[in-house]
Amino acid sequence: MMMSTRKQEEQASPHELPPTDDAQSEVIPAENSSRPNPAGLFAPTGADSPAVGHMAPESNGLSTTASVISAFKEVVQIILPALFLAALIHLFLAQATIVRGQSMQPNLQPAERLIMEKVSYYFHDPRHNEIVVLDLPESSALIIKRVVGLPGQTVEILHGQILIDGREVSSSYAGSSRRRALAGANDTKTPSGYGDDATSLAPITLADDLFFVLGDNRDNSNDSRTFGPVHRDMIKGRIWVRYWPLTKFTIFR
């Protein structure tokens, strides 16, 4: 009886496969996963598969950061050498300065802009009539004066005229200053080159490394007549170029 019943069941469903065979038939072979997507080369965007588009913001951010870093490096490579060269020139070669006050009129006017060069004085000391820039301890700003007396010389001012070692020296630059100042007052006299005729200074013999300096505008100048001779270390350079205003561009010899 049992045998007949089993045969009847097998005959009733002759094509039915075991459950295990159904499950195996639904499994996708592993090699199929490596085949190209027929619809294209893009990966599926289902919930279980990471979308390619999700990686774009991160890659763009990395690219932008790299570009900023690269640009920053280029700027640093350009600016740092430029600043170094500017500092080097400022300290050892040349420096821009500005005329303050009226002590060098009319040869130098207030607010004119000049270039002071420092190279010459590495090879020789300041010379007669050179216009120099001084850094005095008692002054908060650089001042500009003209060299009149050199180390070892005896400087004297007698009735407005300067004498070096007892000999009178030319004061044409100062005389023209005084003459131009008086021209506005309709005074055509040739005035003293060193201020009033009564201006006098007892003889001073300059020690080593000391220089006697004066302003061209003798009647309105604070110079060695007031603060005495200046030490060589206080002379930072000589005026080389007047570059502003452009209409008065000058190279000083």
Accessible surface in RSA format (square Angstrom, percent):
REM  Atomic radii and reference values for relative SASA: ProtOr
REM  Chains: A
REM  Algorithm: Lee & Richards
REM  Probe-radius: 1.40
REM  Slices: 20
REM RES _ NUM      All-atoms   Total-Side   Main-Chain    Non-polar    All polar
REM                ABS   REL    ABS   REL    ABS   REL    ABS   REL    ABS   REL
RES MET A   1   190.76  98.8 152.09 100.7  38.67  92.1 119.94 102.0  70.83  93.8
RES MET A   2   152.57  79.0 143.26  94.8   9.30  22.1 106.50  90.5  46.06  61.0
RES MET A   3   126.02  65.3 125.23  82.9   0.79   1.9 100.68  85.6  25.34  33.6
RES SER A   4    49.85  42.1  45.69  61.0   4.16   9.6  40.78  86.8   9.07  12.7
RES THR A   5    67.77  48.2  67.50  68.4   0.27   0.6  47.31  63.5  20.46  30.9
RES ARG A   6   143.92  60.4 141.29  72.0   2.64   6.3  41.99  57.4 101.93  61.8
RES LYS A   7   117.44  57.3 116.80  71.7   0.64   1.5  61.94  55.8  55.50  59.1
RES GLN A   8   117.51  65.7 112.48  82.2   5.04  12.0  35.79  76.2  81.72  62.0
RES GLU A   9   113.10  64.9 106.31  80.4   6.80  16.2  41.84  80.9  71.27  58.2
RES GLU A  10   112.90  64.8 102.25  77.4  10.65  25.4  46.04  89.0  66.86  54.6
RES GLN A  11   137.24  76.7 116.31  85.0  20.93  49.8  44.71  95.2  92.53  70.2
RES ALA A  12    88.51  81.4  48.84  75.4  39.67  90.2  60.79  85.6  27.72  73.4
RES SER A  13    49.15  41.5  36.87  49.2  12.28  28.3  24.37  51.9  24.78  34.7
RES PRO A  14    95.09  69.3  60.83  55.4  34.27 124.6  66.29  54.7  28.81 179.0
RES HIS A  15   166.68  91.1 145.05 100.8  21.63  55.3 105.33 108.6  61.34  71.4
RES GLU A  16   135.32  77.7 104.53  79.1  30.79  73.3  44.39  85.9  90.93  74.2
RES LEU A  17   112.94  62.9 101.55  72.7  11.39  28.6 102.36  71.9  10.58  28.5
RES PRO A  18    69.93  51.0  63.48  57.9   6.45  23.4  69.40  57.3   0.53   3.3
RES PRO A  19   111.50  81.3 103.66  94.5   7.84  28.5 106.61  88.0   4.90  30.4
RES THR A  20    89.97  64.0  85.48  86.7   4.49  10.7  76.08 102.2  13.89  21.0
RES ASP A  21    56.06  39.3  51.34  51.1   4.72  11.2  13.79  32.5  42.27  42.2
RES ASP A  22    73.88  51.7  73.36  73.0   0.52   1.2  25.13  59.1  48.74  48.6
RES ALA A  23    63.05  58.0  53.83  83.1   9.22  21.0  59.76  84.2   3.29   8.7
RES GLN A  24   128.15  71.7 114.04  83.3  14.11  33.6  39.72  84.5  88.44  67.1
RES SER A  25    90.30  76.3  50.85  67.9  39.45  90.9  51.28 109.2  39.02  54.7
RES GLU A  26   140.78  80.8 115.03  87.0  25.76  61.3  44.75  86.6  96.04  78.4
RES VAL A  27   108.14  71.2  90.06  81.5  18.08  43.6  95.19  82.7  12.96  35.1
RES ILE A  28   129.07  73.5 111.57  83.1  17.50  42.2 113.03  81.4  16.04  43.5
RES PRO A  29    63.64  46.4  52.27  47.6  11.37  41.3  62.68  51.8   0.96   5.9
RES ALA A  30    86.20  79.3  66.67 102.9  19.53  44.4  75.11 105.8  11.08  29.4
RES GLU A  31   111.23  63.9 101.48  76.8   9.75  23.2  56.13 108.6  55.10  45.0
RES ASN A  32    41.56  28.7  30.71  29.7  10.85  26.1  10.12  24.4  31.44  30.4
RES SER A  33    99.56  84.1  61.67  82.3  37.89  87.3  54.10 115.2  45.46  63.7
RES SER A  34    95.37  80.6  60.32  80.5  35.04  80.7  52.68 112.2  42.69  59.8
RES ARG A  35   155.75  65.4 138.35  70.5  17.40  41.4  49.27  67.3 106.49  64.5
RES PRO A  36   105.77  77.1  85.43  77.9  20.34  73.9  96.02  79.3   9.75  60.6
RES ASN A  37    64.70  44.6  49.55  47.9  15.15  36.5  19.37  46.6  45.33  43.8
RES PRO A  38   139.10 101.4  96.76  88.2  42.34 153.9 109.17  90.1  29.92 186.0
RES ALA A  39   101.71  93.5  56.78  87.6  44.93 102.2  69.48  97.8  32.23  85.4
RES GLY A  40    27.88  34.4   0.00   N/A  27.88  34.4  27.66  75.9   0.22   0.5
RES LEU A  41   165.36  92.1 132.02  94.4  33.34  83.8 136.01  95.5  29.35  79.0
RES PHE A  42   166.87  83.5 160.33  99.3   6.54  17.0 162.35  98.4   4.52  12.9
RES ALA A  43    49.38  45.4  35.00  54.0  14.38  32.7  41.15  57.9   8.23  21.8
RES PRO A  44    85.87  62.6  75.54  68.9  10.33  37.5  85.83  70.9   0.04   0.2
RES THR A  45   110.49  78.6  82.95  84.1  27.54  65.6  49.71  66.8  60.78  91.9
RES GLY A  46    42.28  52.1   0.00   N/A  42.28  52.1  35.95  98.6   6.34  14.2
RES ALA A  47   116.11 106.8  64.06  98.9  52.05 118.4  76.95 108.4  39.16 103.7
RES ASP A  48   147.70 103.5 112.60 112.1  35.10  83.0  41.21  97.0 106.49 106.2
RES SER A  49    37.47  31.7  31.55  42.1   5.92  13.6   8.63  18.4  28.84  40.4
RES PRO A  50   119.21  86.9 101.85  92.8  17.36  63.1 112.01  92.5   7.20  44.8
RES ALA A  51    17.73  16.3  14.87  22.9   2.86   6.5  15.37  21.6   2.37   6.3
RES VAL A  52    99.99  65.8  91.46  82.8   8.53  20.6  95.20  82.7   4.79  13.0
RES GLY A  53    51.37  63.3   0.00   N/A  51.37  63.3  36.80 101.0  14.56  32.6
RES HIS A  54   140.99  77.1 120.00  83.4  20.99  53.7  83.31  85.9  57.69  67.1
RES MET A  55   118.37  61.3 117.93  78.0   0.44   1.1  89.10  75.8  29.27  38.8
RES ALA A  56    46.84  43.1  41.32  63.8   5.53  12.6  46.23  65.1   0.62   1.6
RES PRO A  57    93.13  67.9  78.56  71.6  14.57  52.9  84.73  70.0   8.40  52.2
RES GLU A  58   107.65  61.8  95.65  72.4  12.00  28.6  41.35  80.0  66.30  54.1
RES SER A  59    60.50  51.1  53.70  71.7   6.81  15.7  45.42  96.7  15.08  21.1
RES ASN A  60    93.61  64.6  91.48  88.4   2.12   5.1  24.83  59.8  68.78  66.5
RES GLY A  61    36.07  44.5   0.00   N/A  36.07  44.5  34.61  95.0   1.46   3.3
RES LEU A  62   120.73  67.2 115.70  82.8   5.03  12.6 116.09  81.5   4.64  12.5
RES SER A  63    67.10  56.7  58.01  77.4   9.09  20.9  31.34  66.7  35.76  50.1
RES THR A  64    84.81  60.3  80.53  81.6   4.28  10.2  59.19  79.5  25.61  38.7
RES THR A  65    74.66  53.1  71.14  72.1   3.52   8.4  48.66  65.4  26.00  39.3
RES ALA A  66    59.48  54.7  50.91  78.6   8.58  19.5  55.50  78.2   3.98  10.5
RES SER A  67    66.89  56.5  56.87  75.9  10.02  23.1  36.59  77.9  30.30  42.4
RES VAL A  68    93.22  61.3  89.30  80.8   3.92   9.5  92.52  80.4   0.70   1.9
RES ILE A  69    85.70  48.8  84.88  63.2   0.81   2.0  85.70  61.7   0.00   0.0
RES SER A  70    54.40  46.0  50.33  67.2   4.07   9.4  27.36  58.3  27.04  37.9
RES ALA A  71    52.76  48.5  49.51  76.4   3.24   7.4  52.11  73.4   0.65   1.7
RES PHE A  72   134.55  67.3 129.74  80.4   4.81  12.5 134.05  81.3   0.50   1.4
RES LYS A  73   118.74  57.9 116.13  71.3   2.61   6.2  64.17  57.8  54.57  58.1
RES GLU A  74   101.72  58.4 100.59  76.1   1.13   2.7  29.10  56.3  72.63  59.3
RES VAL A  75    72.87  48.0  71.87  65.1   1.00   2.4  72.87  63.3   0.00   0.0
RES VAL A  76    46.94  30.9  45.36  41.1   1.58   3.8  46.94  40.8   0.00   0.0
RES GLN A  77   123.19  68.9 107.82  78.8  15.38  36.6  41.90  89.2  81.29  61.7
RES ILE A  78   124.28  70.7 116.71  87.0   7.57  18.2 121.05  87.2   3.23   8.8
RES ILE A  79    83.16  47.3  82.04  61.1   1.12   2.7  83.16  59.9   0.00   0.0
RES LEU A  80   104.41  58.1 101.73  72.8   2.68   6.7 102.13  71.7   2.28   6.1
RES PRO A  81    65.96  48.1  59.81  54.5   6.14  22.3  65.77  54.3   0.19   1.2
RES ALA A  82    54.89  50.5  44.62  68.9  10.27  23.4  50.45  71.0   4.44  11.8
RES LEU A  83   108.50  60.4 104.42  74.7   4.08  10.3 104.78  73.6   3.72  10.0
RES PHE A  84   133.07  66.6 127.55  79.0   5.52  14.4 132.36  80.2   0.71   2.0
RES LEU A  85    98.28  54.7  98.28  70.3   0.00   0.0  98.28  69.0   0.00   0.0
RES ALA A  86    57.11  52.5  47.14  72.7   9.97  22.7  52.61  74.1   4.50  11.9
RES ALA A  87    49.47  45.5  42.12  65.0   7.35  16.7  48.80  68.7   0.66   1.8
RES LEU A  88    69.71  38.8  67.26  48.1   2.45   6.2  69.21  48.6   0.50   1.3
RES ILE A  89    80.92  46.1  80.92  60.3   0.00   0.0  80.92  58.3   0.00   0.0
RES HIS A  90    86.73  47.4  85.37  59.3   1.36   3.5  48.71  50.2  38.02  44.2
RES LEU A  91   107.37  59.8  93.92  67.2  13.44  33.8  94.29  66.2  13.08  35.2
RES PHE A  92   101.13  50.6 101.13  62.6   0.00   0.0 101.13  61.3   0.00   0.0
RES LEU A  93    75.13  41.8  75.01  53.7   0.13   0.3  75.01  52.7   0.13   0.3
RES ALA A  94    21.13  19.4  19.30  29.8   1.83   4.2  19.51  27.5   1.62   4.3
RES GLN A  95    35.08  19.6  29.60  21.6   5.49  13.1   6.37  13.6  28.71  21.8
RES ALA A  96    66.52  61.2  44.31  68.4  22.21  50.5  44.53  62.7  21.99  58.3
RES THR A  97    17.90  12.7   6.53   6.6  11.37  27.1  10.58  14.2   7.32  11.1
RES ILE A  98    35.70  20.3  32.14  23.9   3.56   8.6  32.14  23.1   3.56   9.7
RES VAL A  99     5.51   3.6   3.16   2.9   2.35   5.7   3.16   2.7   2.35   6.4
RES ARG A 100   158.42  66.5 133.11  67.9  25.31  60.3  47.19  64.5 111.23  67.4
RES GLY A 101    44.52  54.9   0.00   N/A  44.52  54.9  34.65  95.1   9.88  22.1
RES GLN A 102    89.87  50.3  84.21  61.5   5.66  13.5   8.74  18.6  81.13  61.5
RES SER A 103    18.48  15.6  17.11  22.8   1.36   3.1   9.49  20.2   8.99  12.6
RES MET A 104     2.69   1.4   2.13   1.4   0.56   1.3   2.13   1.8   0.56   0.7
RES GLN A 105    45.64  25.5  45.64  33.4   0.00   0.0   8.85  18.8  36.79  27.9
RES PRO A 106    18.62  13.6  12.89  11.8   5.73  20.8  12.89  10.6   5.73  35.6
RES ASN A 107    37.19  25.6  28.51  27.6   8.68  20.9  14.08  33.9  23.11  22.3
RES LEU A 108     0.00   0.0   0.00   0.0   0.00   0.0   0.00   0.0   0.00   0.0
RES GLN A 109    53.71  30.0  53.71  39.3   0.00   0.0  22.09  47.0  31.63  24.0
RES PRO A 110    55.75  40.6  42.11  38.4  13.64  49.6  42.11  34.8  13.64  84.8
RES ALA A 111    64.07  58.9  53.89  83.2  10.18  23.2  56.23  79.2   7.85  20.8
RES GLU A 112     6.91   4.0   6.02   4.6   0.89   2.1   5.57  10.8   1.33   1.1
RES ARG A 113   105.46  44.3 105.46  53.8   0.00   0.0  12.84  17.5  92.62  56.1
RES LEU A 114     0.00   0.0   0.00   0.0   0.00   0.0   0.00   0.0   0.00   0.0
RES ILE A 115    47.68  27.1  47.68  35.5   0.00   0.0  47.68  34.3   0.00   0.0
RES MET A 116     0.39   0.2   0.39   0.3   0.00   0.0   0.39   0.3   0.00   0.0
RES GLU A 117    17.79  10.2  17.08  12.9   0.71   1.7  14.19  27.4   3.60   2.9
RES LYS A 118    26.53  12.9  25.44  15.6   1.09   2.6  10.74   9.7  15.80  16.8
RES VAL A 119    58.86  38.7  58.86  53.3   0.00   0.0  58.86  51.1   0.00   0.0
RES SER A 120    25.36  21.4  19.67  26.2   5.69  13.1   7.31  15.6  18.05  25.3
RES TYR A 121    18.11   8.5   7.20   4.1  10.91  28.4   7.20   5.4  10.91  13.4
RES TYR A 122   125.44  58.6  90.03  51.2  35.41  92.1  88.96  66.9  36.48  45.0
RES PHE A 123   163.97  82.0 126.38  78.3  37.59  97.8 133.27  80.8  30.70  87.9
RES HIS A 124    52.60  28.7  41.33  28.7  11.27  28.8  42.53  43.8  10.08  11.7
RES ASP A 125    79.19  55.5  72.19  71.9   7.00  16.6  15.11  35.6  64.08  63.9
RES PRO A 126     3.08   2.2   0.00   0.0   3.08  11.2   0.00   0.0   3.08  19.1
RES ARG A 127   130.77  54.9 130.77  66.7   0.00   0.0  42.57  58.2  88.20  53.5
RES HIS A 128    73.86  40.4  60.09  41.8  13.78  35.2  48.40  49.9  25.46  29.6
RES ASN A 129    76.17  52.5  69.77  67.4   6.40  15.4  15.69  37.8  60.48  58.5
RES GLU A 130    26.34  15.1  21.57  16.3   4.77  11.3  14.52  28.1  11.82   9.7
RES ILE A 131    13.28   7.6   9.01   6.7   4.27  10.3   9.01   6.5   4.27  11.6
RES VAL A 132     0.00   0.0   0.00   0.0   0.00   0.0   0.00   0.0   0.00   0.0
RES VAL A 133     0.00   0.0   0.00   0.0   0.00   0.0   0.00   0.0   0.00   0.0
RES LEU A 134     0.00   0.0   0.00   0.0   0.00   0.0   0.00   0.0   0.00   0.0
RES ASP A 135    64.51  45.2  57.01  56.7   7.50  17.7   2.55   6.0  61.96  61.8
RES LEU A 136     6.29   3.5   4.80   3.4   1.49   3.7   4.91   3.4   1.38   3.7
RES PRO A 137   110.50  80.5  68.12  62.1  42.37 154.0  81.84  67.6  28.66 178.1
RES GLU A 138   122.72  70.5  80.30  60.7  42.42 101.0  69.19 133.8  53.53  43.7
RES SER A 139    33.98  28.7  18.01  24.0  15.97  36.8  15.62  33.3  18.36  25.7
RES SER A 140   130.02 109.9  80.17 107.0  49.86 114.9  58.54 124.7  71.48 100.1
RES ALA A 141    40.72  37.4  31.67  48.9   9.06  20.6  40.31  56.8   0.41   1.1
RES LEU A 142    48.99  27.3  37.85  27.1  11.15  28.0  37.85  26.6  11.15  30.0
RES ILE A 143    40.21  22.9  36.32  27.1   3.89   9.4  40.21  29.0   0.00   0.0
RES ILE A 144    11.88   6.8   6.78   5.1   5.10  12.3   6.78   4.9   5.10  13.8
RES LYS A 145     8.46   4.1   8.46   5.2   0.00   0.0   1.87   1.7   6.59   7.0
RES ARG A 146    21.74   9.1  21.74  11.1   0.00   0.0   0.00   0.0  21.74  13.2
RES VAL A 147     0.00   0.0   0.00   0.0   0.00   0.0   0.00   0.0   0.00   0.0
RES VAL A 148     4.40   2.9   1.91   1.7   2.50   6.0   3.45   3.0   0.95   2.6
RES GLY A 149     0.00   0.0   0.00   N/A   0.00   0.0   0.00   0.0   0.00   0.0
RES LEU A 150    37.59  20.9  37.59  26.9   0.00   0.0  37.59  26.4   0.00   0.0
RES PRO A 151    45.75  33.3  25.99  23.7  19.75  71.8  26.40  21.8  19.35 120.2
RES GLY A 152    54.65  67.4   0.00   N/A  54.65  67.4  30.78  84.5  23.88  53.5
RES GLN A 153    36.63  20.5  36.51  26.7   0.12   0.3  10.32  22.0  26.32  20.0
RES THR A 154    38.43  27.3  37.98  38.5   0.45   1.1  22.39  30.1  16.04  24.3
RES VAL A 155     0.00   0.0   0.00   0.0   0.00   0.0   0.00   0.0   0.00   0.0
RES GLU A 156    42.61  24.5  42.61  32.2   0.00   0.0   2.20   4.3  40.41  33.0
RES ILE A 157     1.52   0.9   0.54   0.4   0.98   2.4   0.54   0.4   0.98   2.7
RES LEU A 158    81.87  45.6  78.74  56.3   3.13   7.9  78.74  55.3   3.13   8.4
RES HIS A 159   116.93  63.9 111.90  77.8   5.02  12.8  79.47  81.9  37.46  43.6
RES GLY A 160     0.00   0.0   0.00   N/A   0.00   0.0   0.00   0.0   0.00   0.0
RES GLN A 161    52.07  29.1  52.07  38.1   0.00   0.0  23.49  50.0  28.58  21.7
RES ILE A 162     0.00   0.0   0.00   0.0   0.00   0.0   0.00   0.0   0.00   0.0
RES LEU A 163    29.75  16.6  29.56  21.1   0.19   0.5  29.56  20.8   0.19   0.5
RES ILE A 164     9.30   5.3   8.03   6.0   1.26   3.0   8.03   5.8   1.26   3.4
RES ASP A 165    76.12  53.3  49.41  49.2  26.70  63.1  26.56  62.5  49.55  49.4
RES GLY A 166    54.78  67.6   0.00   N/A  54.78  67.6  27.56  75.6  27.23  61.0
RES ARG A 167   176.76  74.2 173.15  88.3   3.61   8.6  72.50  99.1 104.26  63.2
RES GLU A 168   117.70  67.6  87.23  66.0  30.47  72.5  23.55  45.5  94.15  76.9
RES VAL A 169    49.69  32.7  41.61  37.7   8.08  19.5  47.65  41.4   2.04   5.5
RES SER A 170    84.95  71.8  60.91  81.3  24.05  55.4  56.74 120.8  28.22  39.5
RES SER A 171    17.28  14.6  11.51  15.4   5.77  13.3   0.54   1.2  16.74  23.5
RES SER A 172    81.18  68.6  66.20  88.4  14.98  34.5  52.85 112.5  28.33  39.7
RES TYR A 173    32.38  15.1  26.63  15.2   5.75  15.0  29.68  22.3   2.70   3.3
RES ALA A 174     0.79   0.7   0.00   0.0   0.79   1.8   0.00   0.0   0.79   2.1
RES GLY A 175     8.34  10.3   0.00   N/A   8.34  10.3   8.34  22.9   0.00   0.0
RES SER A 176    21.36  18.0  21.07  28.1   0.29   0.7  16.78  35.7   4.57   6.4
RES SER A 177     4.14   3.5   2.74   3.7   1.41   3.2   0.31   0.7   3.84   5.4
RES ARG A 178    64.63  27.1  61.73  31.5   2.90   6.9  13.21  18.1  51.42  31.2
RES ARG A 179    99.89  41.9  99.57  50.8   0.32   0.8  37.57  51.4  62.31  37.8
RES ARG A 180   147.90  62.1 131.81  67.2  16.09  38.3  46.54  63.6 101.36  61.4
RES ALA A 181    71.10  65.4  36.65  56.6  34.45  78.4  49.26  69.4  21.84  57.8
RES LEU A 182    36.66  20.4  36.56  26.2   0.11   0.3  36.66  25.7   0.00   0.0
RES ALA A 183    61.59  56.6  46.59  71.9  15.00  34.1  49.87  70.2  11.72  31.1
RES GLY A 184    74.40  91.7   0.00   N/A  74.40  91.7  44.01 120.8  30.39  68.1
RES ALA A 185    74.65  68.6  44.15  68.1  30.50  69.4  54.11  76.2  20.54  54.4
RES ASN A 186   138.62  95.6 110.52 106.8  28.10  67.7  32.14  77.3 106.49 102.9
RES ASP A 187    39.20  27.5  31.04  30.9   8.16  19.3  12.59  29.6  26.61  26.5
RES THR A 188   130.98  93.2 102.26 103.7  28.72  68.5  76.73 103.1  54.25  82.0
RES LYS A 189   145.99  71.2 138.42  84.9   7.57  18.0  89.07  80.2  56.92  60.6
RES THR A 190   111.91  79.6  82.58  83.7  29.33  69.9  52.30  70.2  59.61  90.1
RES PRO A 191    24.31  17.7   7.10   6.5  17.21  62.6  16.44  13.6   7.88  49.0
RES SER A 192    15.33  13.0   2.27   3.0  13.06  30.1   8.52  18.1   6.81   9.5
RES GLY A 193     5.09   6.3   0.00   N/A   5.09   6.3   1.42   3.9   3.67   8.2
RES TYR A 194     0.63   0.3   0.63   0.4   0.00   0.0   0.48   0.4   0.14   0.2
RES GLY A 195     4.18   5.2   0.00   N/A   4.18   5.2   1.28   3.5   2.89   6.5
RES ASP A 196    81.63  57.2  76.55  76.2   5.09  12.0  19.98  47.0  61.65  61.5
RES ASP A 197    99.03  69.4  92.81  92.4   6.21  14.7  34.13  80.3  64.89  64.7
RES ALA A 198    87.77  80.7  61.94  95.6  25.83  58.7  68.28  96.2  19.49  51.6
RES THR A 199    38.46  27.4  30.23  30.7   8.23  19.6  22.68  30.5  15.78  23.9
RES SER A 200    63.95  54.0  34.49  46.0  29.46  67.9  30.55  65.0  33.40  46.8
RES LEU A 201    41.77  23.3  36.30  26.0   5.48  13.8  40.39  28.4   1.38   3.7
RES ALA A 202    73.07  67.2  59.43  91.7  13.64  31.0  66.19  93.2   6.88  18.2
RES PRO A 203    80.99  59.0  58.96  53.7  22.03  80.1  59.15  48.8  21.84 135.8
RES ILE A 204    51.42  29.3  48.04  35.8   3.38   8.1  51.42  37.0   0.00   0.0
RES THR A 205    96.51  68.6  71.19  72.2  25.32  60.3  50.85  68.3  45.67  69.0
RES LEU A 206     3.07   1.7   0.13   0.1   2.94   7.4   0.67   0.5   2.40   6.4
RES ALA A 207    58.15  53.5  46.89  72.4  11.26  25.6  57.78  81.4   0.37   1.0
RES ASP A 208   121.14  84.9 108.31 107.8  12.83  30.3  31.10  73.2  90.04  89.8
RES ASP A 209    67.01  46.9  64.96  64.7   2.05   4.9   2.04   4.8  64.97  64.8
RES LEU A 210    48.22  26.9  48.22  34.5   0.00   0.0  48.22  33.9   0.00   0.0
RES PHE A 211     1.12   0.6   1.12   0.7   0.00   0.0   1.12   0.7   0.00   0.0
RES PHE A 212     0.00   0.0   0.00   0.0   0.00   0.0   0.00   0.0   0.00   0.0
RES VAL A 213     0.00   0.0   0.00   0.0   0.00   0.0   0.00   0.0   0.00   0.0
RES LEU A 214     0.08   0.0   0.08   0.1   0.00   0.0   0.08   0.1   0.00   0.0
RES GLY A 215     0.00   0.0   0.00   N/A   0.00   0.0   0.00   0.0   0.00   0.0
RES ASP A 216     0.79   0.6   0.00   0.0   0.79   1.9   0.00   0.0   0.79   0.8
RES ASN A 217    24.89  17.2  23.96  23.2   0.93   2.2   1.80   4.3  23.08  22.3
RES ARG A 218    11.95   5.0   3.29   1.7   8.66  20.6   3.29   4.5   8.66   5.2
RES ASP A 219    69.99  49.0  31.70  31.6  38.29  90.5  32.56  76.6  37.43  37.3
RES ASN A 220    74.25  51.2  68.53  66.2   5.72  13.8  16.34  39.3  57.91  56.0
RES SER A 221    22.47  19.0   0.00   0.0  22.47  51.8   3.67   7.8  18.80  26.3
RES ASN A 222    89.26  61.6  81.73  79.0   7.53  18.1  35.55  85.6  53.71  51.9
RES ASP A 223     0.07   0.0   0.07   0.1   0.00   0.0   0.00   0.0   0.07   0.1
RES SER A 224     3.52   3.0   0.00   0.0   3.52   8.1   0.00   0.0   3.52   4.9
RES ARG A 225    62.30  26.2  35.41  18.1  26.88  64.0  20.17  27.6  42.13  25.5
RES THR A 226   100.77  71.7  67.55  68.5  33.22  79.2  53.11  71.3  47.66  72.0
RES PHE A 227    52.18  26.1  17.58  10.9  34.60  90.0  27.45  16.6  24.72  70.8
RES GLY A 228    18.45  22.8   0.00   N/A  18.45  22.8  17.07  46.8   1.38   3.1
RES PRO A 229    42.48  31.0  24.91  22.7  17.56  63.8  24.91  20.6  17.56 109.2
RES VAL A 230     2.26   1.5   1.27   1.1   0.99   2.4   2.26   2.0   0.00   0.0
RES HIS A 231    65.59  35.8  64.53  44.9   1.06   2.7  44.07  45.4  21.52  25.0
RES ARG A 232    42.18  17.7  42.18  21.5   0.00   0.0  17.51  23.9  24.67  15.0
RES ASP A 233   101.84  71.3  91.52  91.1  10.32  24.4  34.37  80.9  67.47  67.3
RES MET A 234    53.96  27.9  52.68  34.9   1.28   3.0  52.06  44.3   1.90   2.5
RES ILE A 235     6.52   3.7   0.00   0.0   6.52  15.7   0.00   0.0   6.52  17.7
RES LYS A 236    86.48  42.2  75.52  46.3  10.96  26.1  35.35  31.8  51.13  54.5
RES GLY A 237     0.00   0.0   0.00   N/A   0.00   0.0   0.00   0.0   0.00   0.0
RES ARG A 238    36.48  15.3  36.48  18.6   0.00   0.0   2.63   3.6  33.85  20.5
RES ILE A 239     2.46   1.4   0.00   0.0   2.46   5.9   0.00   0.0   2.46   6.7
RES TRP A 240   103.13  41.4 103.13  49.9   0.00   0.0  87.54  46.7  15.59  25.3
RES VAL A 241    10.11   6.7  10.11   9.2   0.00   0.0  10.11   8.8   0.00   0.0
RES ARG A 242    23.41   9.8  23.41  11.9   0.00   0.0   0.00   0.0  23.41  14.2
RES TYR A 243    69.24  32.3  69.11  39.3   0.13   0.3  53.91  40.5  15.32  18.9
RES TRP A 244   129.73  52.1 129.73  62.8   0.00   0.0 103.52  55.2  26.21  42.5
RES PRO A 245    42.38  30.9  42.38  38.6   0.00   0.0  42.38  35.0   0.00   0.0
RES LEU A 246   123.66  68.9 108.36  77.5  15.31  38.5 108.68  76.3  14.98  40.3
RES THR A 247   132.29  94.1  93.36  94.6  38.92  92.8  89.21 119.8  43.07  65.1
RES LYS A 248    75.90  37.0  68.31  41.9   7.60  18.1  59.56  53.6  16.35  17.4
RES PHE A 249   110.23  55.1  85.77  53.1  24.46  63.6  85.77  52.0  24.46  70.0
RES THR A 250    41.15  29.3  36.91  37.4   4.24  10.1  33.85  45.5   7.31  11.0
RES ILE A 251    79.96  45.5  62.44  46.5  17.52  42.2  62.44  45.0  17.52  47.5
RES PHE A 252    37.93  19.0  33.76  20.9   4.18  10.9  36.83  22.3   1.10   3.2
RES ARG A 253   234.64  98.5 182.07  92.8  52.57 125.2  96.82 132.3 137.83  83.5
END  Absolute sums over single chains surface
CHAIN  1 A    16979.9      14058.9       2921.0      10663.9       6316.0
END  Absolute sums over all chains
TOTAL         16979.9      14058.9       2921.0      10663.9       6316.0
